[in-house]
Amino acid sequence: MLSSNSNAFIRATDHTVKATETSEKLPSWDLSDLYPSPDSELLQDDLKKAQNLVERLSKQWQGHLASVSGDELATAIESYQTISEILGRIGSYAQLIFATDSSSSKNAQFYQQITEQITAISTQGLFFTLEINRIDEDKLREKLKSERLSHWKPFLDSVRIFKPYQLADDIERFLSEKSVTGPAAWSRLYDETLAGMTVSLQENKVPLGDALNKLSSSDRKIRQEAANGLSKSFSENLRLFSLITNTLAKDKQIVDGWRHFPRPDSERNCDNMVEDKVVDALVHAVTNDYKRLSHRYYLLKARWLNLEKLQYWDRNAPLPSDDDQHISWNKAKQIVHTAYQEFDPRLGTMIETFLNNPWIDATLRPGKNTGAFAHPTVPAVHPYILLNYHGKSRDVMTLAHELGHGIHQILAAKQGYLQANTPLTLAETASVFGEMLTFQSLLKNAKNPQQRRIMLSRKVEDMLNTVVRQIAFYQFERKVHEARKNGELLPEEIGIFWRETQKESLGPAFEFTRDYDMYWTYIPHFIHTPFYVYAYAFGDCLVNALYQIYRQGHTGFEDKYINMLKAGGTKLHKDLLEPFGLDASDPAFWRKGLDIISEFIDELEQD
């Protein structure tokens, strides 16, 4: 299928937020760099252009790709990229419009219409990748002697990794056409339901995100009240969310069965260009370190909070001495810009460009997407960043994270639409590294030991959320998808899987009540991108290992790092890490990344 939408790298936060009143003027994005308006002639012209080009592509190349020369195949791929980029631009615009206010029926209608039109056009070009996969290995090797075609080898590799799982052309076409009424429709239902949810707090109804945000309140009564309100709202929608989850898991099982994927996460691993055994090594390393990391830290936290047991609503509670004062938007911009500038002025200049242009939407408004993401759109334009800024320290780190994605996307754009996007396992590199730069910059300027302790505890919690919690999410997904093979799961059964994985990962410091069994329902990754979540842990451990190399004074680190980002999707993790002397297939690699978290906890234990 033609690439119609670039990946929006959505951050799996635990404290998604929505509209609240604020006196501070926050930026909103201007999407006119993509299209002037949803009903613009330019957008319609692009749809017609893509339709004409795909018809020409089909007429000229269908049935011939195996027999053409290397130069001719390169020409065909260039045409395919042109169509993909047009559709990607249109699809990005529709996605961003919908994210701005997903509660708007007009936005939802526009998004659905565009999705259907893109699917109809891209299905006509479906033959292209199917025929590429039918080219004999020896013949393709001969074609790749062409200098023009060798440029496209990363794209060819990313297509042909799915060759063993490819179905007959008519089945592939059927699956493509039906996608708009299958997984995409269920995902839309989930999004619209989540966007419309409210929570009752003190006789007031507030958006879901506001209630989730109160789980980080310093007042335990407020946290408990928010938890009770959330549990009630989740329970009211539990049957629907369970139906969506069951249906999508069954749909995936059916398609995976036809394609003969060996396990539920194999398709994601192929898409990430990472071997199953590498993912298994990561998961094994993290789960083996639960006691050394999360269990140890949360026992400390229980002691700091003077509690015998933590409840789930205490997990994100600030420390007693942490007032987490409001940080203005202008101050947040300064903090993040300084951190990137100190690392390398080239990145500082790029950050400045983002901050000085209407490419960021931080405004709090009803119906807006929760959480945060960076959308790469297309190389001819620029990325757009969405976040919900409440002025907390975590929001500053989210800004640093998403700007890291933005930098990565701009640097990789020179690889072209088909080769700019990195696999998810590498997509978090620049974002997490940007967070680490910002954190270390702030830590260096800590005024006293107490402030340093607070900053360290915040960072440890963020890292545990990124590594331990995401691997627990992955384990939860594995349990759900494996169990779904035996029949539809009751909401209570899904809840038990959730409680088991949370209890295992967070440890003996917590007491989990039954109402927590429903908290899996607000994690969008389970719906939109199954098995996405381990990419966060992969990225965090990778960055921790990279940062260790950096602080040890690795020669030419900055240049190597920027070159790694520029590579986009043209290199695999082995090739990207080789200049730094790192190897993700070595178990010691993951240990190196996890050691940094442990070192931070070691320091906290000394207090």
C-alpha positions as CSV (number, residue, x, y, z in Angstrom):
1,M,0.0,0.0,0.0
2,L,1.2,3.5,-0.8
3,S,2.6,5.4,2.2
4,S,-0.2,7.8,2.9
5,N,0.6,9.0,6.4
6,S,3.9,9.7,8.1
7,N,4.2,8.4,11.6
8,A,3.2,10.7,14.4
9,F,5.5,9.8,17.3
10,I,3.0,9.9,20.1
11,R,4.3,10.0,23.6
12,A,2.8,7.4,25.9
13,T,2.4,9.7,28.9
14,D,0.7,8.8,32.2
15,H,-0.6,12.3,32.7
16,T,-2.4,13.2,29.6
17,V,-4.1,16.5,29.9
18,K,-6.8,18.6,28.4
19,A,-8.3,22.0,28.5
20,T,-8.1,24.2,31.6
21,E,-8.2,27.9,32.0
22,T,-4.8,29.7,31.9
23,S,-3.9,33.3,31.8
24,E,-0.7,32.6,29.8
25,K,-0.8,33.0,26.0
26,L,0.3,29.6,24.6
27,P,1.1,29.0,21.0
28,S,-1.3,27.3,18.5
29,W,-0.1,25.9,15.2
30,D,-0.8,27.3,11.8
31,L,-1.4,24.4,9.4
32,S,-1.5,26.6,6.2
33,D,2.0,25.4,5.3
34,L,0.2,22.2,4.4
35,Y,-3.1,23.5,3.0
36,P,-5.1,26.8,3.5
37,S,-8.2,25.1,4.6
38,P,-10.0,21.7,4.5
39,D,-12.1,22.8,1.5
40,S,-9.2,24.4,-0.4
41,E,-8.8,23.9,-4.1
42,L,-5.1,23.1,-3.6
43,L,-6.1,20.0,-1.5
44,Q,-8.6,18.9,-4.1
45,D,-6.1,19.4,-6.9
46,D,-3.6,17.3,-5.0
47,L,-6.1,14.5,-4.7
48,K,-6.8,14.6,-8.4
49,K,-3.0,14.8,-9.1
50,A,-2.4,11.7,-7.0
51,Q,-5.2,9.8,-8.7
52,N,-3.8,10.7,-12.2
53,L,-0.3,9.7,-11.2
54,V,-1.3,6.4,-9.6
55,E,-3.2,5.5,-12.8
56,R,-0.1,6.4,-14.9
57,L,2.1,4.4,-12.5
58,S,-0.2,1.3,-12.9
59,K,-0.4,1.7,-16.7
60,Q,3.4,2.0,-17.1
61,W,4.8,-0.4,-14.6
62,Q,2.2,-3.0,-13.4
63,G,3.3,-6.5,-14.4
64,H,6.7,-5.3,-15.5
65,L,8.8,-4.6,-12.4
66,A,10.5,-8.0,-12.4
67,S,11.8,-7.5,-16.0
68,V,12.9,-3.8,-16.0
69,S,16.5,-2.7,-15.6
70,G,17.9,-1.3,-12.4
71,D,17.7,2.3,-13.7
72,E,14.1,1.8,-14.8
73,L,13.1,0.4,-11.4
74,A,14.7,3.5,-9.8
75,T,12.5,5.7,-12.1
76,A,9.4,3.7,-11.0
77,I,10.3,4.1,-7.3
78,E,10.8,7.9,-7.8
79,S,7.3,8.1,-9.2
80,Y,5.9,6.0,-6.4
81,Q,7.6,8.3,-3.9
82,T,6.0,11.4,-5.5
83,I,2.5,9.8,-5.1
84,S,3.2,8.8,-1.6
85,E,4.4,12.2,-0.6
86,I,1.3,13.9,-2.0
87,L,-0.9,11.5,-0.1
88,G,1.2,11.9,3.0
89,R,0.8,15.6,2.9
90,I,-3.0,15.3,2.6
91,G,-3.2,12.6,5.3
92,S,-1.0,14.6,7.7
93,Y,-3.2,17.7,7.3
94,A,-6.4,15.6,8.0
95,Q,-4.7,14.0,11.0
96,L,-3.6,17.3,12.5
97,I,-7.0,18.9,11.9
98,F,-8.6,16.0,13.8
99,A,-6.1,16.2,16.6
100,T,-6.8,19.9,17.0
101,D,-10.4,19.0,18.0
102,S,-11.5,15.4,17.7
103,S,-14.8,16.1,19.4
104,S,-15.9,18.2,16.3
105,S,-18.1,16.2,14.1
106,K,-17.0,18.3,11.1
107,N,-13.4,17.5,11.8
108,A,-14.2,13.8,12.2
109,Q,-16.1,13.8,8.9
110,F,-13.3,15.5,7.1
111,Y,-10.7,13.0,8.6
112,Q,-12.9,10.0,7.6
113,Q,-13.5,11.4,4.0
114,I,-9.8,12.0,3.5
115,T,-8.9,8.6,4.9
116,E,-11.3,6.9,2.5
117,Q,-10.1,8.8,-0.5
118,I,-6.4,8.1,0.3
119,T,-7.2,4.4,0.8
120,A,-9.0,4.3,-2.5
121,I,-6.1,5.9,-4.4
122,S,-3.3,4.0,-2.6
123,T,-5.0,0.7,-3.1
124,Q,-4.6,1.2,-6.9
125,G,-0.9,1.4,-6.3
126,L,-0.8,-1.6,-4.1
127,F,0.7,-3.7,-6.9
128,F,3.9,-1.8,-6.6
129,T,5.3,-3.3,-3.4
130,L,3.7,-6.6,-4.1
131,E,5.6,-6.9,-7.3
132,I,8.8,-5.7,-5.7
133,N,8.5,-8.7,-3.3
134,R,8.1,-11.1,-6.2
135,I,11.4,-10.1,-7.8
136,D,13.8,-13.0,-7.6
137,E,16.8,-12.4,-5.3
138,D,19.4,-13.0,-8.0
139,K,17.6,-10.6,-10.4
140,L,17.3,-7.9,-7.8
141,R,21.0,-8.3,-6.9
142,E,21.8,-7.7,-10.6
143,K,19.5,-4.7,-10.8
144,L,21.2,-3.2,-7.7
145,K,24.4,-2.8,-9.7
146,S,22.7,0.3,-11.0
147,E,23.9,3.3,-9.0
148,R,20.5,4.9,-9.2
149,L,18.8,1.9,-7.8
150,S,21.4,1.3,-5.1
151,H,20.2,4.6,-3.5
152,W,16.8,2.9,-2.9
153,K,18.2,-0.2,-1.3
154,P,17.0,0.8,2.2
155,F,13.5,1.2,0.9
156,L,13.7,-2.1,-1.0
157,D,14.9,-3.8,2.2
158,S,12.1,-2.3,4.3
159,V,9.5,-3.6,1.7
160,R,11.1,-7.1,1.2
161,I,11.3,-7.8,5.0
162,F,7.6,-8.5,4.6
163,K,8.1,-10.8,1.6
164,P,7.6,-14.1,3.6
165,Y,4.2,-12.8,4.9
166,Q,2.8,-11.4,1.7
167,L,-0.6,-12.7,0.5
168,A,-2.1,-13.1,-3.0
169,D,-2.7,-9.8,-4.7
170,D,-6.5,-9.9,-4.5
171,I,-6.4,-10.6,-0.7
172,E,-4.0,-7.8,-0.2
173,R,-6.3,-5.5,-2.1
174,F,-9.3,-6.6,-0.1
175,L,-7.5,-6.0,3.2
176,S,-6.4,-2.5,2.0
177,E,-9.9,-1.5,0.8
178,K,-11.6,-2.9,3.9
179,S,-9.2,-1.2,6.4
180,V,-11.4,2.0,6.6
181,T,-14.3,-0.1,8.0
182,G,-12.1,-2.3,10.1
183,P,-9.3,-1.3,12.5
184,A,-9.4,2.4,11.4
185,A,-13.1,2.6,12.2
186,W,-12.6,1.0,15.6
187,S,-9.7,3.3,16.4
188,R,-11.8,6.4,15.4
189,L,-14.6,5.2,17.7
190,Y,-12.1,4.8,20.5
191,D,-10.6,8.3,19.9
192,E,-14.0,10.0,19.8
193,T,-15.2,8.2,22.9
194,L,-12.1,9.1,24.9
195,A,-12.3,12.7,23.7
196,G,-15.9,13.0,24.9
197,M,-15.3,11.5,28.3
198,T,-15.8,13.6,31.4
199,V,-15.0,12.9,35.1
200,S,-17.1,14.0,38.1
201,L,-15.0,15.9,40.6
202,Q,-16.5,17.8,43.5
203,E,-19.9,18.0,41.7
204,N,-18.2,19.3,38.6
205,K,-17.6,17.5,35.4
206,V,-14.1,17.9,34.0
207,P,-12.4,16.5,30.9
208,L,-10.7,13.2,31.2
209,G,-7.2,14.7,30.9
210,D,-7.8,17.2,33.7
211,A,-8.7,14.3,36.0
212,L,-5.6,12.4,34.9
213,N,-3.5,15.4,35.6
214,K,-4.8,15.6,39.2
215,L,-3.1,12.2,39.9
216,S,0.1,14.3,40.1
217,S,-1.4,16.6,42.7
218,S,0.6,17.1,46.0
219,D,-2.7,16.7,47.9
220,R,-3.4,13.0,48.5
221,K,-7.2,13.6,48.9
222,I,-7.3,15.3,45.5
223,R,-5.4,12.3,44.0
224,Q,-7.8,9.8,45.5
225,E,-10.9,11.8,44.5
226,A,-9.5,12.0,40.9
227,A,-8.8,8.2,41.0
228,N,-12.3,7.5,42.2
229,G,-13.8,9.7,39.5
230,L,-11.7,8.2,36.8
231,S,-12.6,4.6,37.9
232,K,-16.3,5.5,37.6
233,S,-15.9,7.0,34.1
234,F,-13.8,4.1,32.9
235,S,-16.4,1.6,34.3
236,E,-19.1,3.4,32.4
237,N,-17.2,2.8,29.1
238,L,-15.5,-0.5,30.0
239,R,-17.8,-2.7,27.9
240,L,-17.2,-0.5,24.8
241,F,-13.4,-0.4,25.3
242,S,-13.3,-4.2,25.9
243,L,-15.3,-4.7,22.7
244,I,-12.9,-2.5,20.7
245,T,-9.9,-4.3,22.2
246,N,-11.4,-7.8,21.6
247,T,-12.3,-6.9,18.1
248,L,-9.0,-5.5,17.1
249,A,-7.1,-8.3,18.8
250,K,-9.2,-10.9,16.8
251,D,-8.8,-8.9,13.6
252,K,-5.0,-8.9,14.1
253,Q,-5.1,-12.6,14.9
254,I,-6.9,-13.4,11.7
255,V,-4.6,-11.3,9.5
256,D,-1.5,-12.6,11.3
257,G,-2.7,-16.2,10.8
258,W,-3.1,-15.7,7.1
259,R,0.3,-14.1,6.9
260,H,1.9,-16.7,9.1
261,F,3.5,-14.3,11.5
262,P,5.0,-16.5,14.3
263,R,3.9,-14.3,17.2
264,P,1.6,-11.3,17.9
265,D,4.5,-8.7,17.8
266,S,6.3,-10.1,14.8
267,E,4.7,-7.6,12.4
268,R,5.7,-4.7,14.6
269,N,9.2,-6.1,14.9
270,C,9.5,-6.4,11.1
271,D,8.2,-2.8,10.7
272,N,10.8,-1.7,13.2
273,M,13.5,-3.6,11.3
274,V,14.6,-5.4,14.5
275,E,14.9,-9.1,15.1
276,D,12.5,-10.9,17.6
277,K,15.6,-12.0,19.6
278,V,16.7,-8.4,20.1
279,V,13.3,-7.4,21.4
280,D,13.3,-10.5,23.7
281,A,16.8,-9.5,25.0
282,L,15.5,-6.0,25.9
283,V,12.3,-7.3,27.6
284,H,14.4,-10.0,29.5
285,A,16.9,-7.4,30.7
286,V,14.3,-4.9,31.9
287,T,12.0,-7.5,33.6
288,N,15.1,-9.0,35.3
289,D,15.9,-5.5,36.6
290,Y,12.4,-4.7,38.1
291,K,13.7,-5.3,41.6
292,R,16.9,-3.2,41.1
293,L,15.0,-0.3,39.6
294,S,11.2,0.2,40.1
295,H,10.8,-2.0,43.2
296,R,13.7,-0.3,44.9
297,Y,12.7,3.2,44.0
298,Y,9.0,2.9,45.0
299,L,9.9,1.5,48.4
300,L,12.0,4.7,48.8
301,K,9.1,6.8,47.7
302,A,6.7,5.1,50.2
303,R,9.2,6.0,52.9
304,W,9.4,9.6,51.7
305,L,5.6,9.9,51.7
306,N,5.4,8.3,55.1
307,L,3.1,5.6,53.8
308,E,3.2,1.8,54.6
309,K,1.7,1.1,51.1
310,L,1.4,3.2,48.0
311,Q,-1.9,3.2,46.2
312,Y,-2.0,3.5,42.5
313,W,-2.9,7.1,42.7
314,D,0.3,7.8,44.7
315,R,2.6,6.7,41.8
316,N,3.0,10.1,40.3
317,A,2.7,12.1,43.6
318,P,5.4,14.7,44.0
319,L,7.7,14.5,47.0
320,P,6.6,16.4,50.1
321,S,9.3,19.0,49.5
322,D,8.6,19.3,45.8
323,D,6.3,22.3,45.1
324,D,6.8,22.1,41.3
325,Q,6.2,25.8,40.8
326,H,4.6,27.0,37.6
327,I,7.1,27.4,34.8
328,S,6.0,29.9,32.2
329,W,6.0,29.0,28.5
330,N,8.8,31.5,27.8
331,K,10.9,30.1,30.6
332,A,10.3,26.6,29.3
333,K,11.5,27.6,25.8
334,Q,14.6,29.2,27.3
335,I,15.4,26.1,29.4
336,V,15.1,23.7,26.4
337,H,16.9,26.0,23.9
338,T,19.8,26.4,26.3
339,A,20.2,22.7,26.8
340,Y,20.4,21.9,23.1
341,Q,22.6,25.0,22.4
342,E,25.1,23.9,25.0
343,F,25.3,20.4,23.4
344,D,25.7,21.7,19.9
345,P,24.9,25.2,18.4
346,R,23.6,23.6,15.3
347,L,20.8,21.9,17.2
348,G,20.3,25.1,19.2
349,T,19.6,27.0,15.9
350,M,17.1,24.4,14.8
351,I,15.3,24.6,18.2
352,E,15.1,28.3,17.8
353,T,13.4,27.9,14.4
354,F,10.7,25.7,15.9
355,L,10.1,28.1,18.8
356,N,9.9,31.2,16.5
357,N,7.4,29.7,14.1
358,P,3.8,28.5,14.5
359,W,4.7,24.9,14.3
360,I,3.8,24.1,17.9
361,D,0.3,23.7,19.5
362,A,0.6,23.9,23.3
363,T,-2.8,25.6,23.9
364,L,-5.3,23.9,26.2
365,R,-8.7,23.5,24.6
366,P,-11.7,21.1,24.7
367,G,-11.6,18.3,22.3
368,K,-7.9,18.5,21.7
369,N,-5.8,15.3,21.5
370,T,-4.4,14.3,24.9
371,G,-0.7,13.7,25.4
372,A,1.9,14.9,23.0
373,F,3.3,14.1,19.6
374,A,5.6,15.3,16.8
375,H,4.2,14.7,13.3
376,P,6.9,14.7,10.5
377,T,4.3,15.5,7.7
378,V,6.4,15.5,4.5
379,P,10.0,16.6,3.8
380,A,8.8,19.5,1.7
381,V,7.2,21.2,4.7
382,H,8.2,20.7,8.3
383,P,7.1,18.8,11.4
384,Y,4.3,19.9,13.7
385,I,4.4,19.4,17.4
386,L,1.3,19.0,19.7
387,L,1.5,19.1,23.5
388,N,-0.8,20.3,26.3
389,Y,1.2,22.8,28.4
390,H,0.3,23.1,32.1
391,G,3.5,24.7,33.3
392,K,4.8,21.7,35.2
393,S,8.4,20.4,35.1
394,R,7.2,17.3,33.2
395,D,5.7,19.6,30.5
396,V,9.2,21.1,30.0
397,M,10.6,17.7,29.5
398,T,7.8,16.9,27.1
399,L,8.7,20.0,25.1
400,A,12.4,18.9,25.0
401,H,11.2,15.4,23.9
402,E,9.0,16.5,21.1
403,L,11.5,19.0,19.8
404,G,14.0,16.2,19.7
405,H,11.7,14.4,17.3
406,G,11.3,17.6,15.3
407,I,15.1,17.9,14.9
408,H,15.4,14.3,13.9
409,Q,12.6,14.6,11.3
410,I,14.2,17.7,9.8
411,L,17.7,16.3,9.6
412,A,16.4,13.0,8.1
413,A,14.1,14.8,5.6
414,K,16.9,14.9,3.0
415,Q,16.6,11.1,2.6
416,G,13.2,11.7,0.9
417,Y,9.7,10.6,1.9
418,L,10.2,6.9,1.6
419,Q,13.5,6.7,3.5
420,A,13.3,9.6,6.0
421,N,11.2,7.8,8.7
422,T,13.1,5.7,11.1
423,P,11.8,2.5,12.7
424,L,10.1,3.1,16.0
425,T,13.0,1.6,17.9
426,L,15.2,4.4,16.6
427,A,12.6,7.1,16.4
428,E,12.8,7.8,20.1
429,T,16.6,8.4,20.0
430,A,16.7,12.2,19.5
431,S,13.7,12.8,21.7
432,V,14.9,10.9,24.7
433,F,18.5,12.3,24.2
434,G,17.0,15.8,24.2
435,E,15.3,15.1,27.5
436,M,18.5,13.9,28.9
437,L,20.4,17.0,27.7
438,T,17.7,19.2,29.3
439,F,17.7,17.3,32.6
440,Q,21.5,17.4,32.9
441,S,21.5,21.1,32.1
442,L,19.0,21.7,34.9
443,L,20.8,19.4,37.3
444,K,24.1,21.1,36.7
445,N,22.4,24.4,37.9
446,A,20.7,22.9,40.9
447,K,20.9,25.4,43.7
448,N,21.1,23.0,46.7
449,P,21.1,19.3,47.5
450,Q,17.4,19.3,48.2
451,Q,16.6,20.6,44.7
452,R,19.0,18.1,43.2
453,R,17.2,15.3,45.1
454,I,13.8,16.5,43.8
455,M,15.2,16.7,40.2
456,L,16.7,13.2,40.4
457,S,13.5,11.7,41.7
458,R,11.5,13.3,38.9
459,K,14.0,12.0,36.3
460,V,14.0,8.5,37.8
461,E,10.2,8.4,37.7
462,D,10.2,9.6,34.0
463,M,12.7,6.9,33.2
464,L,10.8,4.2,35.0
465,N,7.7,5.3,33.1
466,T,9.6,5.1,29.8
467,V,11.4,1.8,30.5
468,V,9.8,-0.3,33.2
469,R,6.2,0.8,32.6
470,Q,6.4,0.5,28.8
471,I,7.8,-3.1,29.1
472,A,4.9,-3.9,31.5
473,F,2.6,-2.5,28.8
474,Y,4.2,-4.8,26.3
475,Q,3.8,-7.8,28.6
476,F,0.1,-6.8,29.1
477,E,-0.4,-6.7,25.3
478,R,1.2,-10.1,24.9
479,K,-1.1,-11.6,27.5
480,V,-4.2,-10.1,25.9
481,H,-3.3,-11.1,22.3
482,E,-2.3,-14.6,23.3
483,A,-5.4,-15.2,25.5
484,R,-7.7,-13.7,22.7
485,K,-6.8,-16.7,20.5
486,N,-9.0,-18.9,22.8
487,G,-12.1,-16.7,22.6
488,E,-13.5,-13.3,23.6
489,L,-12.1,-11.9,26.8
490,L,-14.3,-10.5,29.5
491,P,-13.5,-7.0,30.8
492,E,-12.6,-8.6,34.1
493,E,-10.1,-11.0,32.4
494,I,-8.4,-8.1,30.7
495,G,-8.3,-6.3,34.0
496,I,-6.5,-9.2,35.7
497,F,-3.8,-9.2,33.0
498,W,-3.4,-5.4,33.7
499,R,-3.2,-5.9,37.4
500,E,-0.7,-8.8,37.1
501,T,1.7,-6.9,34.9
502,Q,1.5,-3.7,37.0
503,K,2.0,-5.6,40.2
504,E,5.0,-7.4,38.8
505,S,6.6,-4.3,37.4
506,L,6.0,-1.8,40.2
507,G,6.6,-4.1,43.1
508,P,5.7,-4.7,46.8
509,A,5.5,-1.0,47.6
510,F,2.0,-0.9,46.0
511,E,-1.4,-2.1,47.0
512,F,-3.6,-2.4,43.9
513,T,-7.4,-2.3,44.4
514,R,-9.8,-3.8,41.8
515,D,-10.8,-0.4,40.4
516,Y,-7.3,0.0,39.0
517,D,-8.1,-3.0,36.7
518,M,-9.7,-0.6,34.2
519,Y,-6.8,1.8,33.8
520,W,-5.6,0.1,30.6
521,T,-8.5,1.7,28.8
522,Y,-6.9,5.1,28.3
523,I,-3.6,4.0,26.8
524,P,-4.1,4.7,23.0
525,H,-1.1,2.7,21.8
526,F,-2.9,-0.6,22.5
527,I,-5.6,0.5,20.0
528,H,-3.7,2.4,17.3
529,T,-0.3,0.8,17.2
530,P,-0.1,-2.6,18.9
531,F,3.3,-3.4,20.5
532,Y,4.5,0.2,19.8
533,V,5.4,0.6,23.5
534,Y,8.6,-1.4,23.7
535,A,10.2,1.2,21.4
536,Y,10.2,3.7,24.3
537,A,12.3,1.3,26.4
538,F,14.5,0.5,23.5
539,G,15.0,4.2,22.8
540,D,15.6,5.1,26.5
541,C,18.2,2.3,27.1
542,L,19.9,3.2,23.8
543,V,20.1,6.9,24.7
544,N,21.4,6.0,28.2
545,A,24.2,4.0,26.6
546,L,24.9,6.8,24.1
547,Y,25.0,9.4,26.9
548,Q,27.5,7.3,28.9
549,I,29.7,7.4,25.8
550,Y,29.2,11.1,25.5
551,R,30.0,12.0,29.1
552,Q,33.2,9.8,28.8
553,G,34.4,12.2,26.1
554,H,34.0,10.0,23.0
555,T,35.9,11.7,20.2
556,G,33.7,13.4,17.6
557,F,30.5,12.4,19.4
558,E,28.4,15.5,18.3
559,D,29.2,15.0,14.6
560,K,28.5,11.2,14.8
561,Y,25.3,11.9,16.6
562,I,24.0,14.4,14.0
563,N,25.0,12.0,11.2
564,M,23.1,9.3,12.9
565,L,20.0,11.4,12.9
566,K,20.5,12.5,9.3
567,A,20.5,8.8,8.2
568,G,16.8,8.5,8.9
569,G,15.6,5.1,7.8
570,T,18.5,4.3,5.6
571,K,20.5,2.4,8.2
572,L,19.7,-0.3,10.7
573,H,20.4,-0.1,14.5
574,K,23.6,-2.1,14.1
575,D,25.1,0.3,11.5
576,L,24.0,3.4,13.4
577,L,25.5,2.3,16.7
578,E,28.8,0.9,15.3
579,P,30.6,4.3,15.2
580,F,30.0,4.6,18.9
581,G,31.2,1.0,19.6
582,L,27.8,-0.1,20.7
583,D,25.9,-3.3,19.8
584,A,22.2,-3.8,20.7
585,S,22.5,-7.6,20.2
586,D,24.9,-7.7,23.2
587,P,23.1,-8.2,26.5
588,A,25.7,-5.8,28.1
589,F,24.3,-3.0,25.9
590,W,20.9,-3.1,27.7
591,R,22.6,-3.4,31.1
592,K,24.7,-0.2,30.3
593,G,21.4,1.7,29.7
594,L,19.7,0.4,32.8
595,D,22.8,1.1,34.9
596,I,22.2,4.9,34.6
597,I,18.7,4.6,36.1
598,S,20.2,2.5,38.9
599,E,23.0,5.0,39.5
600,F,20.4,7.8,40.0
601,I,18.5,5.6,42.5
602,D,21.8,4.8,44.3
603,E,22.3,8.5,44.8
604,L,18.8,9.0,46.1
605,E,19.3,6.1,48.6
606,Q,22.2,8.1,50.1
607,D,19.9,10.9,51.3
